Amino acid sequence: MNWHPFLQGFRAYLLLERTLADNTAEAYLSDLRKLVQFLEIRQIDLQPQQIQMSHLVDFILWLNELGLGARSQSRLLSALKTFYKYLLIEDLIHEDPTEQLEGPRLNRHLPDVLTYEEIQRMLEAIDLSEPQGTRNRAMLETLYASGLRVSELVNLRLSNLFLDIGFVKVTGKGDKERIVPIGDEAVKHIRLYLESVRRLHKHIDKDSENIVFLNRRGRKLTRVMVFLIVKDCALKAGLHKTVSPHTFRHSFATHLIEGGADLRAVQDMLGHESILTTEIYTHLDTDFLRSTVMAYHPRNKREGGRL
């Protein structure tokens, strides 16, 4: 499978015939490279002329599952349609597989994706003068830095924190473990919580001794409690979106993908059962994941953090 000549020809078409700016043309190509990555991951060895509408539907639904926002899906669909219009013009295809292609109907069910500024407002709305505020800030930083599910957050273990090297080990669905990079901001707030709040607990429940985030009684937090904490932070930040812990997960994925991160890295960090294989876990390149988060996560780019 070699799409390079087609992408190069498409780039020339955008610049010369459509007279688009370099940045705009590169945005189109970036979206098309996501399709190429999808085909490689699914081991679908097809040239552009061989792609059917069913392949493109699967691709868009897959991006939807990763958490790509509706606006970004619409932009990507526009890139696909423009690319296949170019192939028609060049007489490289006789039928356009994107002609009847529409965005996934699941769009209306997608949770809201927060902007980086909205996440900042939520984080800054937390009162750090209160012990529970220090804990809550650490939890929200962790959710956004690593894209954890709420169940993975409440079950996060002290023995699975590798803060010195910027990683946490997570147990996801089906008891599958994965390694996820975590940025400096999250590491800083986790350490602050561990040193100034958690270690001062007078009593910690025996079953929760290895759990990172505890309630006032020294027990593991419930999923419901995390939902309430997140909703309260959104309310204090003046947000009018439906915000849940999963919103942070979607925002994590969307911000990385929109920033240009490699899809393999994002899917692996999310731990999606439907798009991950045992082989991907076996050959996980932690340096690659760490560099992905460092390069494309807004918390690191804007805060100047390092992993």
C-alpha positions as YAML, in Angstrom:
chain: A
units: angstrom
residues:
- id: 1
  name: MET
  ca: [0.00, 0.00, 0.00]
- id: 2
  name: ASN
  ca: [1.61, 3.24, -1.17]
- id: 3
  name: TRP
  ca: [-0.52, 6.39, -0.98]
- id: 4
  name: HIS
  ca: [2.43, 8.78, -1.17]
- id: 5
  name: PRO
  ca: [2.22, 9.57, -4.93]
- id: 6
  name: PHE
  ca: [-1.52, 10.23, -4.63]
- id: 7
  name: LEU
  ca: [-1.07, 12.51, -1.63]
- id: 8
  name: GLN
  ca: [1.72, 14.41, -3.38]
- id: 9
  name: GLY
  ca: [-0.45, 14.89, -6.46]
- id: 10
  name: PHE
  ca: [-3.35, 16.02, -4.26]
- id: 11
  name: ARG
  ca: [-1.09, 18.53, -2.54]
- id: 12
  name: ALA
  ca: [-0.06, 20.01, -5.89]
- id: 13
  name: TYR
  ca: [-3.74, 20.19, -6.91]
- id: 14
  name: LEU
  ca: [-4.65, 22.07, -3.71]
- id: 15
  name: LEU
  ca: [-1.78, 24.53, -4.04]
- id: 16
  name: LEU
  ca: [-1.85, 25.14, -7.79]
- id: 17
  name: GLU
  ca: [-5.43, 24.61, -8.94]
- id: 18
  name: ARG
  ca: [-7.32, 25.43, -5.74]
- id: 19
  name: THR
  ca: [-4.70, 28.07, -4.75]
- id: 20
  name: LEU
  ca: [-4.98, 27.13, -1.09]
- id: 21
  name: ALA
  ca: [-2.46, 28.30, 1.49]
- id: 22
  name: ASP
  ca: [0.27, 25.87, 2.58]
- id: 23
  name: ASN
  ca: [-1.26, 25.47, 6.05]
- id: 24
  name: THR
  ca: [-4.70, 24.70, 4.63]
- id: 25
  name: ALA
  ca: [-3.29, 22.15, 2.20]
- id: 26
  name: GLU
  ca: [-1.33, 20.50, 5.01]
- id: 27
  name: ALA
  ca: [-4.51, 20.28, 7.11]
- id: 28
  name: TYR
  ca: [-6.21, 18.36, 4.26]
- id: 29
  name: LEU
  ca: [-3.21, 16.02, 3.98]
- id: 30
  name: SER
  ca: [-3.10, 15.50, 7.74]
- id: 31
  name: ASP
  ca: [-6.72, 14.32, 7.69]
- id: 32
  name: LEU
  ca: [-6.00, 11.95, 4.79]
- id: 33
  name: ARG
  ca: [-3.00, 10.50, 6.62]
- id: 34
  name: LYS
  ca: [-5.41, 9.51, 9.40]
- id: 35
  name: LEU
  ca: [-7.22, 7.35, 6.86]
- id: 36
  name: VAL
  ca: [-3.92, 5.77, 5.82]
- id: 37
  name: GLN
  ca: [-3.06, 5.05, 9.46]
- id: 38
  name: PHE
  ca: [-6.51, 3.49, 9.97]
- id: 39
  name: LEU
  ca: [-6.00, 1.18, 6.98]
- id: 40
  name: GLU
  ca: [-2.56, 0.16, 8.25]
- id: 41
  name: ILE
  ca: [-3.88, -0.54, 11.75]
- id: 42
  name: ARG
  ca: [-6.76, -2.62, 10.37]
- id: 43
  name: GLN
  ca: [-4.33, -4.32, 7.95]
- id: 44
  name: ILE
  ca: [-6.41, -3.25, 4.94]
- id: 45
  name: ASP
  ca: [-4.01, -3.19, 2.00]
- id: 46
  name: LEU
  ca: [-5.85, -1.01, -0.52]
- id: 47
  name: GLN
  ca: [-4.94, 1.83, -2.86]
- id: 48
  name: PRO
  ca: [-7.14, 4.98, -2.98]
- id: 49
  name: GLN
  ca: [-8.91, 3.71, -6.13]
- id: 50
  name: GLN
  ca: [-9.94, 0.52, -4.30]
- id: 51
  name: ILE
  ca: [-11.55, 2.20, -1.29]
- id: 52
  name: GLN
  ca: [-15.28, 1.63, -0.93]
- id: 53
  name: MET
  ca: [-17.81, 3.71, 0.95]
- id: 54
  name: SER
  ca: [-18.01, 0.97, 3.60]
- id: 55
  name: HIS
  ca: [-14.30, 1.47, 4.42]
- id: 56
  name: LEU
  ca: [-14.84, 5.21, 4.87]
- id: 57
  name: VAL
  ca: [-17.89, 4.68, 7.08]
- id: 58
  name: ASP
  ca: [-15.86, 2.33, 9.29]
- id: 59
  name: PHE
  ca: [-13.07, 4.92, 9.41]
- id: 60
  name: ILE
  ca: [-15.35, 7.76, 10.52]
- id: 61
  name: LEU
  ca: [-17.09, 5.59, 13.10]
- id: 62
  name: TRP
  ca: [-13.68, 4.57, 14.42]
- id: 63
  name: LEU
  ca: [-12.66, 8.22, 14.83]
- id: 64
  name: ASN
  ca: [-16.00, 8.81, 16.51]
- id: 65
  name: GLU
  ca: [-15.18, 6.03, 18.97]
- id: 66
  name: LEU
  ca: [-11.79, 7.57, 19.65]
- id: 67
  name: GLY
  ca: [-13.60, 10.74, 20.70]
- id: 68
  name: LEU
  ca: [-13.04, 13.06, 17.74]
- id: 69
  name: GLY
  ca: [-15.52, 15.94, 17.95]
- id: 70
  name: ALA
  ca: [-18.33, 16.52, 15.45]
- id: 71
  name: ARG
  ca: [-16.70, 19.64, 14.00]
- id: 72
  name: SER
  ca: [-13.43, 17.80, 13.37]
- id: 73
  name: GLN
  ca: [-15.30, 14.87, 11.81]
- id: 74
  name: SER
  ca: [-17.04, 17.32, 9.46]
- id: 75
  name: ARG
  ca: [-13.70, 18.85, 8.47]
- id: 76
  name: LEU
  ca: [-12.22, 15.39, 7.86]
- id: 77
  name: LEU
  ca: [-15.22, 14.41, 5.72]
- id: 78
  name: SER
  ca: [-14.64, 17.56, 3.64]
- id: 79
  name: ALA
  ca: [-11.01, 16.52, 3.10]
- id: 80
  name: LEU
  ca: [-12.08, 13.05, 1.94]
- id: 81
  name: LYS
  ca: [-14.61, 14.45, -0.50]
- id: 82
  name: THR
  ca: [-12.08, 16.92, -1.91]
- id: 83
  name: PHE
  ca: [-9.48, 14.16, -2.33]
- id: 84
  name: TYR
  ca: [-11.86, 11.90, -4.25]
- id: 85
  name: LYS
  ca: [-13.04, 14.82, -6.36]
- id: 86
  name: TYR
  ca: [-9.37, 15.29, -7.31]
- id: 87
  name: LEU
  ca: [-9.08, 11.60, -8.24]
- id: 88
  name: LEU
  ca: [-12.15, 11.97, -10.46]
- id: 89
  name: ILE
  ca: [-10.70, 15.03, -12.15]
- id: 90
  name: GLU
  ca: [-7.46, 13.14, -12.80]
- id: 91
  name: ASP
  ca: [-9.49, 10.22, -14.17]
- id: 92
  name: LEU
  ca: [-7.94, 7.92, -11.56]
- id: 93
  name: ILE
  ca: [-11.38, 6.71, -10.44]
- id: 94
  name: HIS
  ca: [-14.77, 6.44, -12.17]
- id: 95
  name: GLU
  ca: [-16.99, 6.39, -9.08]
- id: 96
  name: ASP
  ca: [-16.73, 8.59, -5.99]
- id: 97
  name: PRO
  ca: [-17.04, 6.50, -2.76]
- id: 98
  name: THR
  ca: [-17.72, 9.68, -0.75]
- id: 99
  name: GLU
  ca: [-20.75, 10.77, -2.80]
- id: 100
  name: GLN
  ca: [-23.30, 9.38, -0.36]
- id: 101
  name: LEU
  ca: [-21.05, 9.59, 2.68]
- id: 102
  name: GLU
  ca: [-22.47, 11.39, 5.70]
- id: 103
  name: GLY
  ca: [-21.20, 12.00, 9.20]
- id: 104
  name: PRO
  ca: [-22.09, 9.32, 11.75]
- id: 105
  name: ARG
  ca: [-25.56, 9.57, 13.24]
- id: 106
  name: LEU
  ca: [-23.90, 8.97, 16.60]
- id: 107
  name: ASN
  ca: [-22.80, 12.61, 16.64]
- id: 108
  name: ARG
  ca: [-25.81, 13.72, 18.62]
- id: 109
  name: HIS
  ca: [-24.95, 11.21, 21.35]
- id: 110
  name: LEU
  ca: [-21.34, 12.30, 21.73]
- id: 111
  name: PRO
  ca: [-20.55, 13.98, 25.02]
- id: 112
  name: ASP
  ca: [-19.37, 17.57, 24.83]
- id: 113
  name: VAL
  ca: [-15.66, 18.13, 24.30]
- id: 114
  name: LEU
  ca: [-14.11, 20.86, 26.43]
- id: 115
  name: THR
  ca: [-11.72, 23.40, 25.01]
- id: 116
  name: TYR
  ca: [-8.35, 23.81, 26.68]
- id: 117
  name: GLU
  ca: [-9.53, 27.15, 28.09]
- id: 118
  name: GLU
  ca: [-12.67, 25.53, 29.59]
- id: 119
  name: ILE
  ca: [-10.54, 22.85, 31.25]
- id: 120
  name: GLN
  ca: [-8.31, 25.60, 32.64]
- id: 121
  name: ARG
  ca: [-11.36, 27.35, 34.08]
- id: 122
  name: MET
  ca: [-12.49, 24.16, 35.80]
- id: 123
  name: LEU
  ca: [-9.06, 23.52, 37.27]
- id: 124
  name: GLU
  ca: [-8.72, 27.09, 38.48]
- id: 125
  name: ALA
  ca: [-12.20, 26.98, 40.08]
- id: 126
  name: ILE
  ca: [-11.01, 24.37, 42.60]
- id: 127
  name: ASP
  ca: [-10.24, 25.74, 46.07]
- id: 128
  name: LEU
  ca: [-6.74, 24.46, 46.88]
- id: 129
  name: SER
  ca: [-6.93, 25.79, 50.43]
- id: 130
  name: GLU
  ca: [-9.16, 22.80, 51.23]
- id: 131
  name: PRO
  ca: [-7.68, 19.29, 51.52]
- id: 132
  name: GLN
  ca: [-10.38, 17.86, 49.24]
- id: 133
  name: GLY
  ca: [-9.63, 20.62, 46.74]
- id: 134
  name: THR
  ca: [-6.02, 19.45, 46.51]
- id: 135
  name: ARG
  ca: [-7.28, 15.91, 45.89]
- id: 136
  name: ASN
  ca: [-9.85, 17.06, 43.33]
- id: 137
  name: ARG
  ca: [-7.28, 19.10, 41.41]
- id: 138
  name: ALA
  ca: [-4.98, 16.07, 41.25]
- id: 139
  name: MET
  ca: [-7.83, 13.88, 40.00]
- id: 140
  name: LEU
  ca: [-8.92, 16.26, 37.24]
- id: 141
  name: GLU
  ca: [-5.33, 16.85, 36.17]
- id: 142
  name: THR
  ca: [-4.90, 13.06, 35.96]
- id: 143
  name: LEU
  ca: [-8.10, 12.59, 33.93]
- id: 144
  name: TYR
  ca: [-7.07, 15.20, 31.38]
- id: 145
  name: ALA
  ca: [-3.39, 14.20, 31.28]
- id: 146
  name: SER
  ca: [-4.01, 10.51, 30.66]
- id: 147
  name: GLY
  ca: [-7.57, 9.98, 29.36]
- id: 148
  name: LEU
  ca: [-8.46, 7.48, 32.08]
- id: 149
  name: ARG
  ca: [-11.94, 6.07, 32.50]
- id: 150
  name: VAL
  ca: [-13.55, 6.99, 35.83]
- id: 151
  name: SER
  ca: [-13.33, 3.34, 36.96]
- id: 152
  name: GLU
  ca: [-9.60, 3.37, 36.18]
- id: 153
  name: LEU
  ca: [-9.14, 6.59, 38.15]
- id: 154
  name: VAL
  ca: [-10.85, 5.37, 41.34]
- id: 155
  name: ASN
  ca: [-8.90, 2.09, 41.18]
- id: 156
  name: LEU
  ca: [-5.52, 3.71, 40.47]
- id: 157
  name: ARG
  ca: [-2.92, 2.21, 42.82]
- id: 158
  name: LEU
  ca: [0.08, 3.74, 44.53]
- id: 159
  name: SER
  ca: [2.17, 0.80, 43.38]
- id: 160
  name: ASN
  ca: [1.28, 1.65, 39.77]
- id: 161
  name: LEU
  ca: [2.53, 5.23, 39.92]
- id: 162
  name: PHE
  ca: [5.89, 5.80, 38.25]
- id: 163
  name: LEU
  ca: [5.97, 9.55, 38.66]
- id: 164
  name: ASP
  ca: [9.75, 9.89, 38.40]
- id: 165
  name: ILE
  ca: [9.62, 8.76, 34.78]
- id: 166
  name: GLY
  ca: [6.17, 10.19, 34.01]
- id: 167
  name: PHE
  ca: [4.02, 7.06, 33.65]
- id: 168
  name: VAL
  ca: [1.11, 5.34, 35.37]
- id: 169
  name: LYS
  ca: [0.07, 1.71, 34.93]
- id: 170
  name: VAL
  ca: [-3.67, 1.33, 34.46]
- id: 171
  name: THR
  ca: [-5.93, -1.70, 34.75]
- id: 172
  name: GLY
  ca: [-8.73, -1.28, 32.22]
- id: 173
  name: LYS
  ca: [-11.61, -3.35, 30.92]
- id: 174
  name: GLY
  ca: [-11.09, -7.09, 31.06]
- id: 175
  name: ASP
  ca: [-8.27, -6.55, 33.58]
- id: 176
  name: LYS
  ca: [-5.97, -5.55, 30.73]
- id: 177
  name: GLU
  ca: [-3.04, -3.42, 31.82]
- id: 178
  name: ARG
  ca: [-1.55, -0.55, 29.85]
- id: 179
  name: ILE
  ca: [1.13, 2.05, 30.43]
- id: 180
  name: VAL
  ca: [0.05, 5.69, 30.01]
- id: 181
  name: PRO
  ca: [2.32, 8.76, 30.00]
- id: 182
  name: ILE
  ca: [1.37, 11.59, 32.36]
- id: 183
  name: GLY
  ca: [2.63, 15.16, 32.14]
- id: 184
  name: ASP
  ca: [4.43, 17.32, 34.68]
- id: 185
  name: GLU
  ca: [1.35, 19.29, 35.77]
- id: 186
  name: ALA
  ca: [-0.51, 16.12, 36.75]
- id: 187
  name: VAL
  ca: [2.60, 14.68, 38.43]
- id: 188
  name: LYS
  ca: [3.04, 17.90, 40.43]
- id: 189
  name: HIS
  ca: [-0.55, 17.87, 41.72]
- id: 190
  name: ILE
  ca: [-0.55, 14.13, 42.48]
- id: 191
  name: ARG
  ca: [2.61, 14.55, 44.55]
- id: 192
  name: LEU
  ca: [1.14, 17.56, 46.34]
- id: 193
  name: TYR
  ca: [-1.95, 15.53, 47.22]
- id: 194
  name: LEU
  ca: [0.05, 12.49, 48.36]
- id: 195
  name: GLU
  ca: [2.39, 14.53, 50.56]
- id: 196
  name: SER
  ca: [0.06, 17.14, 52.02]
- id: 197
  name: VAL
  ca: [-3.29, 15.33, 52.19]
- id: 198
  name: ARG
  ca: [-3.24, 11.57, 51.77]
- id: 199
  name: ARG
  ca: [-0.37, 10.77, 54.13]
- id: 200
  name: LEU
  ca: [-2.09, 12.81, 56.87]
- id: 201
  name: HIS
  ca: [-5.14, 10.52, 56.96]
- id: 202
  name: LYS
  ca: [-5.45, 9.19, 60.51]
- id: 203
  name: HIS
  ca: [-7.15, 6.03, 59.35]
- id: 204
  name: ILE
  ca: [-7.11, 4.37, 55.94]
- id: 205
  name: ASP
  ca: [-9.39, 1.43, 55.27]
- id: 206
  name: LYS
  ca: [-7.42, -1.80, 54.90]
- id: 207
  name: ASP
  ca: [-8.85, -2.47, 51.42]
- id: 208
  name: SER
  ca: [-7.84, 1.04, 50.30]
- id: 209
  name: GLU
  ca: [-4.25, 1.18, 51.54]
- id: 210
  name: ASN
  ca: [-2.87, 0.95, 47.99]
- id: 211
  name: ILE
  ca: [-5.49, 3.24, 46.42]
- id: 212
  name: VAL
  ca: [-4.35, 6.71, 45.35]
- id: 213
  name: PHE
  ca: [-7.48, 8.84, 45.76]
- id: 214
  name: LEU
  ca: [-9.38, 8.51, 49.04]
- id: 215
  name: ASN
  ca: [-12.47, 10.09, 50.56]
- id: 216
  name: ARG
  ca: [-12.54, 11.81, 53.97]
- id: 217
  name: ARG
  ca: [-13.01, 8.45, 55.70]
- id: 218
  name: GLY
  ca: [-9.91, 6.97, 54.14]
- id: 219
  name: ARG
  ca: [-11.76, 4.80, 51.66]
- id: 220
  name: LYS
  ca: [-11.71, 4.47, 47.90]
- id: 221
  name: LEU
  ca: [-13.85, 7.03, 46.12]
- id: 222
  name: THR
  ca: [-16.96, 5.82, 44.29]
- id: 223
  name: ARG
  ca: [-17.61, 6.53, 40.62]
- id: 224
  name: VAL
  ca: [-20.66, 8.57, 41.61]
- id: 225
  name: MET
  ca: [-18.56, 10.78, 43.87]
- id: 226
  name: VAL
  ca: [-16.14, 11.57, 41.03]
- id: 227
  name: PHE
  ca: [-19.09, 12.46, 38.77]
- id: 228
  name: LEU
  ca: [-20.41, 14.85, 41.42]
- id: 229
  name: ILE
  ca: [-16.98, 16.45, 41.90]
- id: 230
  name: VAL
  ca: [-16.60, 17.04, 38.16]
- id: 231
  name: LYS
  ca: [-20.11, 18.49, 37.81]
- id: 232
  name: ASP
  ca: [-19.50, 20.80, 40.77]
- id: 233
  name: CYS
  ca: [-16.25, 22.06, 39.22]
- id: 234
  name: ALA
  ca: [-18.03, 22.71, 35.91]
- id: 235
  name: LEU
  ca: [-20.75, 24.65, 37.72]
- id: 236
  name: LYS
  ca: [-18.23, 26.79, 39.60]
- id: 237
  name: ALA
  ca: [-16.38, 27.45, 36.35]
- id: 238
  name: GLY
  ca: [-19.60, 28.72, 34.77]
- id: 239
  name: LEU
  ca: [-19.72, 26.07, 32.04]
- id: 240
  name: HIS
  ca: [-23.06, 25.35, 30.40]
- id: 241
  name: LYS
  ca: [-22.08, 22.02, 28.86]
- id: 242
  name: THR
  ca: [-22.90, 18.54, 30.11]
- id: 243
  name: VAL
  ca: [-19.61, 17.66, 31.79]
- id: 244
  name: SER
  ca: [-18.64, 14.29, 33.26]
- id: 245
  name: PRO
  ca: [-15.37, 12.44, 33.89]
- id: 246
  name: HIS
  ca: [-15.78, 10.93, 30.41]
- id: 247
  name: THR
  ca: [-15.78, 14.45, 28.96]
- id: 248
  name: PHE
  ca: [-12.15, 14.73, 30.08]
- id: 249
  name: ARG
  ca: [-11.38, 11.44, 28.33]
- id: 250
  name: HIS
  ca: [-12.95, 12.66, 25.10]
- id: 251
  name: SER
  ca: [-11.17, 16.00, 25.42]
- id: 252
  name: PHE
  ca: [-7.83, 14.24, 25.96]
- id: 253
  name: ALA
  ca: [-8.28, 12.19, 22.78]
- id: 254
  name: THR
  ca: [-9.70, 15.01, 20.69]
- id: 255
  name: HIS
  ca: [-6.99, 17.50, 21.61]
- id: 256
  name: LEU
  ca: [-4.24, 15.01, 20.79]
- id: 257
  name: ILE
  ca: [-5.79, 13.95, 17.47]
- id: 258
  name: GLU
  ca: [-6.58, 17.50, 16.38]
- id: 259
  name: GLY
  ca: [-3.04, 18.48, 17.30]
- id: 260
  name: GLY
  ca: [-1.68, 15.89, 14.88]
- id: 261
  name: ALA
  ca: [-0.82, 12.99, 17.19]
- id: 262
  name: ASP
  ca: [-0.35, 9.52, 15.72]
- id: 263
  name: LEU
  ca: [-3.58, 7.52, 16.00]
- id: 264
  name: ARG
  ca: [-1.77, 4.38, 17.17]
- id: 265
  name: ALA
  ca: [-0.47, 6.21, 20.21]
- id: 266
  name: VAL
  ca: [-3.86, 7.73, 21.07]
- id: 267
  name: GLN
  ca: [-5.78, 4.47, 20.70]
- id: 268
  name: ASP
  ca: [-3.24, 2.67, 22.85]
- id: 269
  name: MET
  ca: [-3.37, 5.26, 25.60]
- id: 270
  name: LEU
  ca: [-7.17, 5.11, 25.62]
- id: 271
  name: GLY
  ca: [-7.14, 1.32, 25.92]
- id: 272
  name: HIS
  ca: [-10.14, 0.76, 23.64]
- id: 273
  name: GLU
  ca: [-10.86, -2.97, 23.50]
- id: 274
  name: SER
  ca: [-12.50, -2.71, 20.11]
- id: 275
  name: ILE
  ca: [-9.44, -1.23, 18.40]
- id: 276
  name: LEU
  ca: [-6.54, -2.62, 20.39]
- id: 277
  name: THR
  ca: [-4.88, -6.01, 19.98]
- id: 278
  name: THR
  ca: [-2.61, -8.01, 22.25]
- id: 279
  name: GLU
  ca: [0.18, -7.48, 19.76]
- id: 280
  name: ILE
  ca: [-0.04, -3.69, 20.17]
- id: 281
  name: TYR
  ca: [0.35, -4.10, 23.93]
- id: 282
  name: THR
  ca: [3.26, -6.47, 23.50]
- id: 283
  name: HIS
  ca: [5.14, -4.08, 21.25]
- id: 284
  name: LEU
  ca: [4.24, -0.91, 23.10]
- id: 285
  name: ASP
  ca: [6.92, 1.75, 22.66]
- id: 286
  name: THR
  ca: [6.72, 3.88, 25.80]
- id: 287
  name: ASP
  ca: [9.22, 6.42, 24.50]
- id: 288
  name: PHE
  ca: [6.97, 6.94, 21.47]
- id: 289
  name: LEU
  ca: [3.88, 7.44, 23.66]
- id: 290
  name: ARG
  ca: [5.73, 9.85, 25.92]
- id: 291
  name: SER
  ca: [6.97, 11.92, 22.99]
- id: 292
  name: THR
  ca: [3.42, 11.98, 21.57]
- id: 293
  name: VAL
  ca: [1.96, 13.45, 24.74]
- id: 294
  name: MET
  ca: [4.84, 15.88, 25.09]
- id: 295
  name: ALA
  ca: [4.43, 17.13, 21.53]
- id: 296
  name: TYR
  ca: [0.65, 17.23, 21.14]
- id: 297
  name: HIS
  ca: [-1.07, 17.53, 24.56]
- id: 298
  name: PRO
  ca: [-2.12, 21.18, 25.18]
- id: 299
  name: ARG
  ca: [-1.16, 20.98, 28.86]
- id: 300
  name: ASN
  ca: [2.45, 20.36, 27.90]
- id: 301
  name: LYS
  ca: [2.63, 22.70, 24.91]
- id: 302
  name: ARG
  ca: [1.07, 25.64, 26.71]
- id: 303
  name: GLU
  ca: [2.49, 25.12, 30.13]
- id: 304
  name: GLY
  ca: [5.96, 24.29, 28.90]
- id: 305
  name: GLY
  ca: [5.88, 21.00, 30.75]
- id: 306
  name: ARG
  ca: [8.13, 18.08, 30.01]
- id: 307
  name: LEU
  ca: [7.60, 14.40, 30.57]
...
